[in-house]
C-alpha cells in the first residue's frame, strides 16, 4: 500500500524488508552484546553485572545473587517499592506465593510473594531459579530474609508472615516450613477443588461419569461448612454413603484429605487474619500481569534480560496501579470488593469506646469494631475482611484503613507513600468540590487567617476547594 507498483522491487530489497533469518541474527547479536549468551559463564557474568548495577541504582541491597547446590544461579529481588510494602501491617499477617515458568528460553522458574491490600496483591519479593525443588526454594527464601532484614514483614523479620496461602505443591510448602517455621500454611480453596475434580476425572480414580458430581459435592460441602464439628460429621456420613462405598480408591483419597483438614477447611480459619481471602487468586492474577503486561506473552532471551524486565517494568506497573487507586482512577468492577458499603448506618448508632474502638448498633445486635486491628465481631469481619460496620466507622470518624479504597486525603496520602513520587500535599488530594462543613474545616486547618472577601464568598455560598497547584483560584467568568 505504501509503495504501490514498486512493491515488487521493495520486497526484494533486504535493506527495507529483511527476511526472518536476518532479523533472528540481529536479535541474537543485540541480546548477546547486552545480556551475554543464553547459558554459560558469559550469561553469569552479565547477570552479576545486572545485579550490581541495580543495587547501585537503588543505593541499597535490593537484589542478591547466589548459587544452588547444583551450581545454578539463584536471584532474589526486593525492590524499593517492595521494601515499602513490607512496612504495611498486612505484610506480616498474610502472604501469597505462587510460581510460573515459560518466561525465558531456559524455562526459569519465577516465584512471586504478595500481600493483601485495597490495591490488590502487592509484591513482597521475587525468586528467580532454574529448578523447583525444595532445597532451592528454601535457599531462595533464606536469601530473601537477608535482603528484607529485620524490618521486613511488618517488623517480624526472619519469622516471616503469620499466614501463607499456597497451592498444593509439596516442594513449595516444605521450603516454606523450613524458612518460616512459625508461619501457618493454608491451602488455596480453589486449587483444592480443582485437584479433587481432576482426580475424579482421571483414569486412576475409576469413578464413573454419573457418580463424579456426587463425590465432588461431598468434598465441597466439607470445605465450605462453617462449624468445626460439621467437618467430622460430614466425613462420618461420607464413609457410609452408598456411592462412596462403591469406590475404595476415593475412600482412601478422602481419608488423606481429612487428615489435612486444618489446612483447607474454612471452618478452621475463624481465628486467622485471612482478611476474607481463602484462595491464592492474588498470586494467579499477578502471574497473568507478569506474562501479559510485562513480558507481553513473549519469552526473555536469558536470565539477565528477565531480571532486567522484572526490576524495571514490574516496578513501574505496580507504582502506576497504586497511584491510580489513590487518585480514584481504578475501574469499578475491579474495586467493588473494597468499596466502603456502610449499609446506611447512621452516626448516632456508633459509639466510640476508646481511641480506635467502637460499638456499632445493628438491627438485632451490637458489634465491636477495632479499627487499629481492622476487625469486627460480625461474621464477615471476624477474619479482618471488609464489612459494613467498619465502613460506617471509617466514614463517620475518618479512620484510616487498608482494607477499603481511600475516601479521604489522609488515606490517599498513605497509599502514595508506597510510590517513589515526591511528597504529595493534602491540598492536591482534596476532591474538586467540598461540602460546606468539610470545606470550612479544611480551610481552618490549613489557612489560619481568611480575608474579608473570602468570608463574603463563603457566606454567599461560593465554596471551591483548590483544584490543582497550577489552576487559578478565581477563573475567568467565561470559563
C-alpha positions as CSV (number, residue, x, y, z in Angstrom):
1,X,0.0,0.0,0.0
2,X,2.9,2.4,0.7
3,X,5.0,1.7,-2.4
4,X,2.3,0.8,-4.9
5,X,3.6,-0.7,-8.1
6,X,7.2,-0.5,-6.7
7,X,6.3,-3.2,-4.1
8,X,7.8,-6.0,-6.1
9,X,11.2,-4.2,-6.1
10,X,11.0,-3.1,-2.5
11,X,10.1,-6.6,-1.2
12,X,13.3,-7.9,-2.8
13,X,15.4,-5.3,-1.1
14,X,16.6,-6.6,2.3
15,X,17.7,-3.2,3.4
16,X,14.0,-2.2,3.5
17,X,12.3,-5.6,4.0
18,X,14.7,-8.0,5.7
19,X,13.9,-11.7,5.8
20,X,13.3,-13.6,9.0
21,X,16.8,-15.2,9.3
22,X,18.4,-11.7,9.2
23,X,16.1,-10.5,11.9
24,X,16.9,-13.5,14.1
25,X,20.7,-13.0,13.6
26,X,20.3,-9.3,14.5
27,X,18.2,-10.2,17.6
28,X,20.9,-12.6,18.9
29,X,23.6,-10.1,18.2
30,X,22.0,-7.3,20.1
31,X,21.0,-9.6,23.0
32,X,24.5,-11.1,23.3
33,X,26.0,-7.6,23.5
34,X,23.7,-6.6,26.3
35,X,22.9,-9.8,28.2
36,X,25.6,-12.3,27.1
37,X,24.9,-15.8,25.8
38,X,21.8,-17.8,26.8
39,X,23.8,-20.0,29.1
40,X,27.4,-20.4,30.4
41,X,29.9,-18.2,32.0
42,X,29.1,-15.2,29.8
43,X,25.5,-15.3,31.0
44,X,26.5,-15.5,34.6
45,X,28.9,-12.6,34.2
46,X,26.1,-10.5,32.6
47,X,23.7,-11.4,35.4
48,X,26.2,-10.4,38.1
49,X,26.7,-7.1,36.4
50,X,23.0,-6.5,36.1
51,X,22.6,-7.2,39.9
52,X,25.5,-4.8,40.7
53,X,24.1,-2.0,38.5
54,X,20.6,-2.4,40.0
55,X,21.9,-2.3,43.6
56,X,24.0,0.8,42.8
57,X,20.9,2.5,41.2
58,X,18.8,1.8,44.3
59,X,21.6,2.8,46.7
60,X,20.7,-0.3,48.7
61,X,20.9,-4.1,48.6
62,X,17.7,-4.8,46.7
63,X,18.9,-7.9,44.8
64,X,21.1,-10.8,45.8
65,X,22.8,-13.4,43.5
66,X,23.5,-16.8,44.9
67,X,24.3,-20.3,43.6
68,X,22.4,-23.5,44.3
69,X,24.0,-26.8,45.3
70,X,23.7,-27.9,41.6
71,X,25.7,-24.8,40.6
72,X,22.7,-23.0,39.0
73,X,22.2,-19.2,39.6
74,X,19.6,-18.1,42.2
75,X,18.5,-14.5,42.2
76,X,16.3,-12.8,44.9
77,X,14.8,-9.3,44.3
78,X,13.1,-7.0,46.8
79,X,12.8,-3.6,45.1
80,X,12.4,-0.3,46.9
81,X,8.7,-0.5,46.3
82,X,8.6,-4.0,47.8
83,X,10.5,-2.8,50.9
84,X,7.9,-0.1,51.4
85,X,5.1,-2.7,51.1
86,X,6.9,-4.7,53.8
87,X,6.1,-1.8,56.2
88,X,2.4,-2.4,55.9
89,X,0.9,-4.4,58.7
90,X,-0.8,-6.7,56.2
91,X,2.6,-8.0,55.0
92,X,3.2,-9.5,58.5
93,X,-0.3,-11.1,58.6
94,X,-0.8,-12.7,55.2
95,X,1.3,-13.7,52.3
96,X,0.5,-15.4,48.9
97,X,3.1,-17.3,46.9
98,X,3.0,-18.9,43.5
99,X,5.4,-19.8,40.8
100,X,5.3,-20.0,37.0
101,X,7.7,-20.9,34.1
102,X,8.0,-20.4,30.4
103,X,9.2,-16.8,30.8
104,X,12.6,-17.2,29.2
105,X,14.3,-19.6,26.8
106,X,15.8,-21.7,29.6
107,X,12.4,-22.1,31.4
108,X,13.5,-20.3,34.5
109,X,11.1,-20.5,37.4
110,X,9.7,-17.2,38.9
111,X,8.3,-17.2,42.4
112,X,6.3,-14.2,43.4
113,X,5.4,-13.3,47.0
114,X,2.5,-10.9,47.6
115,X,0.3,-9.5,50.4
116,X,-3.2,-8.2,50.7
117,X,-4.2,-4.6,50.1
118,X,-7.1,-2.4,48.8
119,X,-5.0,-2.1,45.6
120,X,-5.0,-5.9,45.1
121,X,-2.0,-8.0,45.7
122,X,1.2,-6.0,46.3
123,X,4.6,-7.7,45.8
124,X,6.9,-8.6,48.7
125,X,9.7,-10.3,46.8
126,X,10.7,-12.3,43.7
127,X,12.8,-15.5,43.4
128,X,14.4,-16.5,40.1
129,X,15.8,-20.0,39.8
130,X,16.2,-22.8,37.3
131,X,14.7,-25.6,39.4
132,X,11.7,-26.1,41.6
133,X,13.0,-28.5,44.2
134,X,12.5,-27.9,48.0
135,X,16.1,-27.2,48.7
136,X,16.4,-24.5,46.0
137,X,13.2,-22.7,47.2
138,X,14.3,-22.8,50.8
139,X,17.6,-21.3,49.9
140,X,15.9,-18.6,47.9
141,X,13.6,-17.7,50.9
142,X,16.7,-17.5,53.1
143,X,18.3,-15.1,50.7
144,X,15.0,-13.0,50.7
145,X,15.2,-12.8,54.5
146,X,18.7,-11.4,54.2
147,X,17.5,-8.7,51.8
148,X,14.4,-7.6,53.7
149,X,16.2,-7.6,57.1
150,X,14.6,-7.3,60.5
151,X,12.2,-4.7,59.3
152,X,10.6,-7.0,56.8
153,X,7.1,-8.5,57.1
154,X,5.9,-5.5,59.2
155,X,8.7,-5.9,61.7
156,X,8.5,-9.7,62.1
157,X,11.8,-10.0,60.2
158,X,13.1,-13.6,59.8
159,X,10.0,-15.0,61.4
160,X,8.1,-14.2,58.2
161,X,4.3,-13.7,57.9
162,X,1.8,-15.3,60.2
163,X,-0.2,-17.0,57.4
164,X,0.9,-18.2,53.9
165,X,-1.7,-19.3,51.3
166,X,-0.3,-21.6,48.6
167,X,-1.4,-24.3,46.2
168,X,-0.8,-27.9,47.0
169,X,2.9,-28.0,45.9
170,X,4.8,-30.3,48.2
171,X,8.2,-28.8,47.5
172,X,6.9,-25.2,47.9
173,X,5.2,-26.0,51.2
174,X,8.2,-27.9,52.5
175,X,10.5,-25.0,51.8
176,X,8.1,-22.5,53.5
177,X,8.1,-24.7,56.5
178,X,11.8,-24.6,56.7
179,X,12.2,-20.9,56.1
180,X,9.2,-19.8,58.2
181,X,8.6,-22.4,60.8
182,X,6.3,-20.2,62.9
183,X,4.0,-19.5,59.9
184,X,0.7,-21.3,59.4
185,X,0.4,-22.8,55.9
186,X,-3.1,-22.8,54.4
187,X,-4.2,-24.4,51.2
188,X,-6.0,-22.4,48.5
189,X,-9.7,-23.4,48.3
190,X,-9.8,-23.1,44.5
191,X,-6.7,-25.2,43.9
192,X,-8.0,-27.9,46.3
193,X,-11.3,-28.2,44.5
194,X,-9.5,-28.2,41.2
195,X,-7.3,-31.0,42.3
196,X,-10.2,-33.1,43.5
197,X,-12.1,-32.5,40.2
198,X,-9.1,-33.5,38.2
199,X,-8.6,-36.7,40.3
200,X,-12.2,-37.7,39.8
201,X,-11.9,-37.3,36.0
202,X,-8.6,-39.2,35.8
203,X,-8.5,-42.9,34.8
204,X,-6.8,-44.0,38.0
205,X,-9.8,-43.0,40.1
206,X,-12.1,-45.5,38.4
207,X,-15.2,-43.3,39.1
208,X,-17.9,-43.4,36.5
209,X,-19.2,-40.3,34.9
210,X,-22.5,-40.2,36.7
211,X,-21.0,-40.5,40.2
212,X,-18.4,-37.8,39.9
213,X,-20.7,-34.8,40.8
214,X,-22.0,-36.6,43.9
215,X,-18.5,-37.4,45.2
216,X,-17.3,-33.8,44.3
217,X,-20.2,-32.3,46.3
218,X,-19.2,-34.3,49.4
219,X,-15.7,-32.7,49.4
220,X,-17.1,-29.3,48.6
221,X,-19.6,-29.4,51.5
222,X,-16.8,-30.3,53.9
223,X,-14.8,-27.4,52.6
224,X,-17.4,-24.7,53.0
225,X,-19.1,-25.8,56.2
226,X,-18.9,-23.1,58.9
227,X,-18.6,-25.2,62.1
228,X,-15.6,-27.4,63.0
229,X,-17.8,-30.2,64.2
230,X,-19.6,-30.3,60.9
231,X,-16.4,-31.4,59.1
232,X,-16.2,-34.5,61.3
233,X,-19.9,-35.2,60.9
234,X,-19.8,-34.9,57.1
235,X,-16.8,-37.1,57.0
236,X,-18.5,-39.8,59.0
237,X,-21.6,-39.6,56.8
238,X,-19.5,-39.7,53.7
239,X,-17.9,-43.0,54.7
240,X,-21.3,-44.6,55.0
241,X,-22.6,-43.0,51.8
242,X,-23.7,-45.7,49.2
243,X,-21.9,-44.0,46.3
244,X,-18.6,-43.7,48.3
245,X,-18.9,-47.4,49.4
246,X,-18.5,-48.4,45.7
247,X,-15.1,-46.8,45.3
248,X,-12.4,-47.9,47.6
249,X,-9.8,-45.6,45.9
250,X,-12.0,-42.5,46.6
251,X,-12.4,-43.6,50.2
252,X,-8.6,-43.6,50.6
253,X,-8.3,-40.3,48.8
254,X,-10.9,-38.8,51.2
255,X,-9.1,-40.2,54.2
256,X,-5.9,-38.4,53.1
257,X,-7.8,-35.1,52.6
258,X,-9.5,-35.4,56.0
259,X,-6.1,-35.9,57.7
260,X,-5.1,-32.4,56.4
261,X,-8.5,-30.7,57.1
262,X,-6.9,-27.9,59.2
263,X,-5.1,-26.6,56.1
264,X,-8.1,-26.4,53.7
265,X,-11.4,-26.5,55.7
266,X,-12.8,-22.9,56.1
267,X,-14.3,-23.7,59.5
268,X,-10.8,-24.0,60.9
269,X,-9.9,-20.4,59.8
270,X,-12.1,-18.5,62.1
271,X,-9.3,-17.3,64.3
272,X,-6.9,-16.4,61.4
273,X,-6.5,-13.0,59.9
274,X,-7.1,-14.0,56.3
275,X,-8.8,-10.7,55.5
276,X,-11.5,-12.6,53.7
277,X,-9.0,-14.4,51.4
278,X,-9.3,-18.1,51.1
279,X,-7.8,-18.5,47.7
280,X,-4.5,-17.8,46.0
281,X,-6.1,-15.6,43.4
282,X,-3.9,-12.6,44.1
283,X,-0.9,-14.6,43.0
284,X,-2.7,-16.0,40.0
285,X,-3.7,-12.5,38.9
286,X,-0.1,-11.3,39.4
287,X,1.3,-14.1,37.2
288,X,-1.1,-13.0,34.4
289,X,0.0,-9.4,34.8
290,X,3.6,-10.6,34.6
291,X,3.1,-12.5,31.4
292,X,0.6,-10.2,29.7
293,X,1.7,-6.7,30.6
294,X,5.4,-7.1,31.5
295,X,6.6,-9.8,29.1
296,X,3.7,-9.3,26.6
297,X,3.4,-13.0,26.0
298,X,7.0,-13.3,24.8
299,X,10.0,-15.1,26.3
300,X,13.0,-13.3,27.6
301,X,16.3,-14.0,25.9
302,X,18.0,-15.3,29.0
303,X,18.0,-14.9,32.8
304,X,19.8,-11.4,32.8
305,X,17.2,-10.0,30.5
306,X,14.3,-11.5,32.6
307,X,15.9,-9.9,35.7
308,X,16.1,-6.5,33.8
309,X,12.4,-6.7,32.8
310,X,11.3,-7.6,36.3
311,X,13.2,-4.8,38.0
312,X,12.2,-2.1,35.6
313,X,8.8,-2.8,34.1
314,X,7.2,-4.6,37.0
315,X,8.1,-1.8,39.4
316,X,6.6,0.8,37.1
317,X,3.4,-1.2,36.7
318,X,2.7,-1.5,40.4
319,X,3.6,2.1,41.1
320,X,1.1,3.2,38.4
321,X,-1.6,0.9,39.9
322,X,-1.1,2.3,43.4
323,X,-1.3,5.9,42.1
324,X,-4.5,5.0,40.1
325,X,-6.1,3.6,43.3
326,X,-5.0,6.5,45.4
327,X,-6.5,9.0,42.9
328,X,-9.6,7.1,42.2
329,X,-8.9,6.0,38.7
330,X,-9.3,2.3,39.1
331,X,-12.2,0.6,37.3
332,X,-15.3,0.0,39.4
333,X,-15.6,-3.7,38.5
334,X,-12.1,-4.3,39.9
335,X,-12.6,-2.4,43.2
336,X,-16.2,-3.5,44.1
337,X,-14.9,-5.7,46.9
338,X,-13.0,-2.8,48.5
339,X,-15.7,-0.1,48.2
340,X,-16.9,1.0,51.6
341,X,-20.5,-0.1,51.9
342,X,-21.8,1.2,55.2
343,X,-25.4,-0.2,54.8
344,X,-26.9,3.2,55.7
345,X,-25.6,3.0,59.3
346,X,-26.2,6.4,60.9
347,X,-23.6,8.1,63.1
348,X,-25.9,8.0,66.1
349,X,-25.8,4.2,66.0
350,X,-22.0,4.3,66.5
351,X,-20.5,4.8,70.0
352,X,-16.8,5.4,70.5
353,X,-15.3,3.5,73.4
354,X,-11.6,4.2,73.1
355,X,-9.4,5.9,70.6
356,X,-10.0,3.3,67.8
357,X,-12.5,1.0,69.3
358,X,-16.2,1.4,68.6
359,X,-19.6,-0.2,69.2
360,X,-22.0,-0.3,66.2
361,X,-25.6,-1.0,66.8
362,X,-27.2,-3.2,64.2
363,X,-30.8,-4.2,63.6
364,X,-30.8,-7.1,66.0
365,X,-27.5,-6.8,68.0
366,X,-24.4,-4.7,68.5
367,X,-20.9,-5.3,67.1
368,X,-17.5,-4.4,68.4
369,X,-15.2,-2.7,65.8
370,X,-11.4,-2.3,66.4
371,X,-10.0,0.0,63.6
372,X,-6.5,-0.4,64.9
373,X,-6.6,-4.2,64.1
374,X,-9.3,-3.6,61.4
375,X,-11.5,-6.3,62.9
376,X,-15.2,-6.6,63.6
377,X,-17.2,-9.1,65.7
378,X,-19.7,-9.7,62.8
379,X,-19.3,-13.0,60.8
380,X,-17.7,-11.1,57.9
381,X,-15.3,-9.0,59.9
382,X,-14.0,-11.7,62.3
383,X,-11.2,-12.6,60.0
384,X,-10.4,-9.0,59.1
385,X,-12.5,-8.9,55.9
386,X,-14.1,-5.6,54.9
387,X,-17.6,-5.2,56.4
388,X,-20.3,-2.6,56.6
389,X,-19.7,-1.8,60.2
390,X,-16.0,-1.0,59.6
391,X,-17.1,1.1,56.6
392,X,-19.5,3.1,58.7
393,X,-16.9,3.8,61.4
394,X,-14.4,4.8,58.7
395,X,-16.9,7.1,57.1
396,X,-18.2,8.9,60.2
397,X,-14.9,9.0,62.1
398,X,-12.4,9.3,59.3
399,X,-10.3,6.3,60.5
400,X,-7.5,5.0,58.3
401,X,-8.0,1.5,56.9
402,X,-6.0,-0.5,54.3
403,X,-9.0,-2.8,53.7
404,X,-11.0,-0.2,51.8
405,X,-10.4,2.1,49.0
406,X,-9.3,5.6,50.2
407,X,-12.2,8.0,50.7
408,X,-10.3,11.0,52.3
409,X,-6.9,12.7,51.6
410,X,-5.2,11.1,54.5
411,X,-5.9,7.6,53.2
412,X,-4.8,8.6,49.7
413,X,-1.6,10.0,51.2
414,X,-0.8,6.7,52.9
415,X,-1.0,4.9,49.6
416,X,1.1,7.4,47.8
417,X,3.9,6.9,50.4
418,X,4.5,3.4,48.8
419,X,5.5,5.0,45.5
420,X,8.6,6.9,44.5
421,X,6.7,10.1,43.9
422,X,7.5,13.2,45.7
423,X,5.6,14.2,48.8
424,X,2.0,15.0,47.8
425,X,0.3,17.7,49.8
426,X,-3.2,17.1,51.2
427,X,-4.3,20.1,49.3
428,X,-3.7,18.3,46.0
429,X,-5.5,15.1,47.2
430,X,-8.7,17.0,48.2
431,X,-11.7,16.5,46.0
432,X,-12.6,19.1,43.4
433,X,-15.7,20.1,45.3
434,X,-16.2,20.1,49.0
435,X,-19.3,20.3,51.1
436,X,-19.7,23.5,53.3
437,X,-18.7,21.8,56.6
438,X,-15.7,19.9,55.2
439,X,-14.5,23.0,53.2
440,X,-14.6,25.2,56.3
441,X,-12.8,22.6,58.4
442,X,-10.2,22.1,55.7
443,X,-9.5,25.8,55.4
444,X,-9.4,26.4,59.1
445,X,-6.8,23.6,59.4
446,X,-4.6,24.8,56.5
447,X,-5.4,28.6,56.3
448,X,-5.2,30.2,59.8
449,X,-6.5,33.6,58.5
450,X,-9.0,34.4,55.8
451,X,-9.6,37.6,54.1
452,X,-12.8,39.7,54.2
453,X,-13.5,38.9,50.6
454,X,-13.2,35.1,51.2
455,X,-15.6,35.4,54.2
456,X,-18.1,37.1,52.0
457,X,-17.7,34.4,49.4
458,X,-18.4,31.7,52.0
459,X,-21.5,33.5,53.3
460,X,-22.8,33.9,49.7
461,X,-22.4,30.1,49.2
462,X,-19.4,30.2,46.9
463,X,-17.2,27.2,48.0
464,X,-14.4,25.9,46.0
465,X,-11.6,23.6,47.0
466,X,-8.2,24.1,45.5
467,X,-8.3,22.3,42.1
468,X,-4.6,22.0,41.4
469,X,-1.4,23.9,42.2
470,X,-1.4,25.3,38.6
471,X,-5.2,26.1,38.5
472,X,-6.2,29.7,39.1
473,X,-8.3,30.2,42.2
474,X,-10.7,32.6,40.5
475,X,-11.0,31.5,36.9
476,X,-12.3,33.9,34.1
477,X,-16.1,34.2,34.1
478,X,-16.2,32.9,30.6
479,X,-14.6,29.6,31.5
